[in-house]
Amino acid sequence: MVQQSLTVLGATGSIGSSTLDLVARNKDKYAIEALTANKNVDELADLARRFKAKMAVIGQASLYLDLKAALSGSGIKVAAGDEGLVEAASRPVDITMAGIMGAAGLRPTLAAVKQGHRVALANKECLVAAGSLFMSEVSKYNTQLLPVDSEHSAIFQALDDSPKQNIEKIILTASGGPFRTFSLEQLNHVTPAQALKHPNWSMGRKITIDSATMMNKGLELIEALYLFPVDPEQLDIVIHPQSIIHSLVSYVDGSVIAQLGAPDMRTPIAYSLSWPERIKTPVEQLDLAKIASLSFEAPDETRFPAIRLARQAMLQGGNMPAIMNAANEIAVESFLEGKLSFQEIPTFCERVIEAVQVQMGDKSPVSVEEVLVIDHSTRIMAQSSIIM
Ligand code: NDP
């Protein structure tokens, strides 16, 4: 394999760290071009020096001078703010890891898409918010979009380019999160500290809370709809608490193909970097005899109504997915700050969607700029209803 250049958007996050861990183990295969973060100046500067990045960008414009000071004498180009992120993502590379959290990743990820090379997509929110607009840029620029989410990586592997008429269903597995067995009454008293303890995966804070509410699975339904050749009715969810089967494709002839592995993001990240080849990772091999049994159950949309809400957003389309995504980002932040209860997260999203649609209608955005306006207006409305 010839050495490939790689930019990591969101280098200081959980996806970013796992990606850089693989790069450190495969220096002959990958060389870092640019790294970005939002406000973590020290870690970004350390990583940029360690991986000999050509550019480092900090999202918060006010931190430009701090990053410049931290990288002085290194020869590494420094930039900041939204335009800096887009500039980093626009530098020609073989692969971009899109690992920014939330809709903030939309513009930089699209800048990477416009290069027409490979984008490894972890940042599901940008696909949820901009769906078909995002995918039409992917086809316009002939970009290879490789899924990083473990479920979508599993589906990508199990589908292996099968035509739509062969597919019966796609089944996304979900661990059920830390509150899988909690009653509605117990869910009333859930704290941020409890919700931040995922039973199987180690991830960033926002996706960990999304996993606890199961909004994450809802976002993944929408992500799957855009990534794979299926209709919404062909997308199912099954709870699988061990997180060993990462998802399944069921075919019209009755075959079901699944992808299995230890719950470690380095496996799907490695595949998104090396596809169609495979590279070695430090991920522990499965010992099925030791695991002994795998279990499954149906999701409970009464205790976890975020799944129902996201499914509704997927079916309704228009601006609902973008509004729901932005409302959820604010709701998660507010829950972590103690301003909303766990149970209020989906109901809050529902209320915000209604309020925004009363103001803006429910039409589909026709441009990415419109998506950004919807995202911005929703955040303002959501923030103001939290204060009240
Ligand atoms: P983290 O919170 O761990 O990291 C997020 C990264 O994005 C950090 O580098 C952070 O910088 C940067 N960032 C955050 N906000 C902004 C912003 N406004 N502008 C620019 N950069 C920003 O998140 P994860 O790594 O967990 O998740 C990243 C994405 O990958 C999410 O979309 C998530 O849903 C998806 N994903 C994650 C998985 C996981 O295992 N973690 C699994 C599957 C998907 P800083 O450190 O400075 O704040």
Residues whose N, C-alpha, C, O or C-beta is under 5 A from the ligand:
A	BS01	NDP	G10 A11 T12 G13 S14 I15 G16 T36 A37 N38 K39 N40 G59 G99 I100 M101 G102 A104 A122 N123 K124 E125 D149 S150 S202 M203 G204 R205 I207 M265
